[in-house]
Amino acid sequence: MNYEELWELVLAELELQISRPNFLTWLKKSALVEIRQGEAMIVLPNYFAKEWVEAKYNKLVFGLLREKEPSVKKINYAVDSGLFVKKNEPVKESPAEKQLSFAETRLDPETGLNPRYTLGSFVVGSSNELAYAASQAVVDCVGKRYNPLFLYGGTGLGKTHLIQAIGNEIRLRHKNQIHVKYVSSEKFTNDIIWAIRNKRTEDVKKAYRNVDVLIVDDIQFIGGKEKTEEEFFHTFNALHENNKQIIISSDRPPRAIPILEERLRSRFEGGMIADISQPDFETRMAILKVKMQEMAETVPDEIISLIARLVQKNIRELEGALNRIIFQAKQKGGFDLGQAEKLLAEMITRDNVNITPTQVIKAVASFYEISPTDLLGRSRKKEVVEPRQIAIYLLREMLNMSYPYIAEKMGKRDHTTAIYSYEKISRIIEKNGVFQQKMIMIKELVGKPDSRVV
């Protein structure tokens, strides 16, 4: 038995013992290249995969390999990205593609997909494991499993990356024989408006119904737009009846999208719904190290850990913080933990400085579809009490207001009510992942202008 056959046996066992997303992310692209004097050499495609496998899976890998080959006494890990380019990635970038420096200029004009979004570059963690597994299932059985696939989560958590990665992977596997179309809900709405104004509705119908995979990003923005909803409803039905795959993303689950027609909501809920929540500390660390590698930069571990600990909201903010820290280090001639702490503190303060109590109250009222007056009133109805407690929590959490001031602002209540509300919501957030997701969505509404109906 040669090294490749031996390693295939080990990988088969590993796939059964760890989650599929983790297997695909960290171990699928690995190889056993030699065993010499009892030491096995396993190569991985990048340094972060090497670090992760050594830290998380070394004991398991060693046990399985030794079971198959008792002569193994130790495992060494190395990086050889070239091996995997040759072995697993036969498709090469065209010379023209290599010359393009901005991702936006590389969008495929036919599909609307950005080729830099791949499943391989998507960091999998506990916050997105279900969404990733569902995406893999869709790629494996286009139009047959999880149709529609509805992914939801807050801004900057990786929804766009994942849904575009599905499209790119489907095209790669099927050698562009499957027609994929990615579109934002804004683009879809604009196309409908253009078609109505120019009496070209048949052209738009053909463009959206003659595809094998339709991917629509941020579907929540079509809520309340009557003509857009109607056309999307008929497009959805036409595709679904012909076993064409539909993939949708939103910042909230279907039942929480305001003024969305019930017939559309029921269609969305008829498939697979998976959420992408706020990444935990380990996932944030993983994301930062992947971004660092993409930029070919080296940042001390204590600074990476600091960013992951302080920047918790979303992936875009993580990347932004990393970029600023690297820029600061280049300006000052090196990395400094104290300077990094100061910069991050300024960033976090600046993000909240323009938020007002009124904006927080309006955001909570808008999310729960009640009036700010009800929120500040004396009603003890359940549908009002929870939003009121959340508003109190956010005023304390986001604006660091004193309890007496919050109590006064929330309808001249006693400050003990504010303390009780803050502590209660804090406990729920710690234990309830769904509630945590809800809080993220509400925070993202703070300071946003009211959406206009088109």
Number of C-alpha atoms within 10 A of each C-alpha: 6 9 13 13 11 15 20 15 13 20 21 11 15 19 16 10 11 13 12 17 22 16 17 15 17 22 22 17 20 24 23 21 13 14 18 9 9 15 14 23 16 19 23 24 20 19 17 17 23 20 15 14 17 15 10 10 15 14 12 14 19 16 14 17 23 17 12 13 14 11 15 18 14 14 19 13 19 17 16 15 15 12 16 17 13 11 9 10 10 9 9 10 8 8 8 8 12 10 9 11 9 8 11 12 11 18 14 13 10 10 20 17 24 20 17 15 21 17 22 13 16 17 21 24 22 15 17 25 20 18 25 25 16 19 24 18 15 23 22 14 12 19 21 14 18 20 22 25 26 28 30 27 23 24 20 16 22 21 24 20 18 23 27 28 24 25 30 22 20 23 18 13 12 11 9 12 11 16 16 23 23 24 19 18 22 16 13 21 20 14 17 21 17 14 16 14 10 9 10 14 17 10 11 16 17 11 11 20 18 16 17 19 26 24 26 23 24 20 23 21 22 24 18 18 16 15 15 21 20 15 17 20 16 14 17 21 16 16 20 16 8 11 16 21 25 25 26 26 27 23 27 22 20 23 12 15 19 17 13 19 17 11 11 19 16 12 16 22 15 14 16 16 21 21 24 23 26 25 22 15 17 14 19 24 20 21 22 23 21 19 17 19 15 10 10 8 10 12 17 10 11 11 18 23 15 15 24 23 14 15 22 15 18 18 20 14 16 22 17 12 23 24 15 15 24 18 14 17 16 11 10 11 9 11 19 15 14 9 14 22 16 10 15 19 13 11 17 14 12 11 10 12 11 10 15 14 20 13 17 23 25 22 24 26 22 17 17 16 14 15 15 17 12 14 24 19 16 12 11 10 8 9 13 19 18 16 19 24 23 21 28 27 24 23 27 19 12 18 17 12 16 13 19 17 16 24 19 13 16 22 13 13 17 15 16 12 15 26 19 14 19 21 12 14 20 15 10 13 15 10 10 10 14 12 14 17 20 19 17 18 19 20 18 14 17 20 15 11 9 10 9 8 10 14
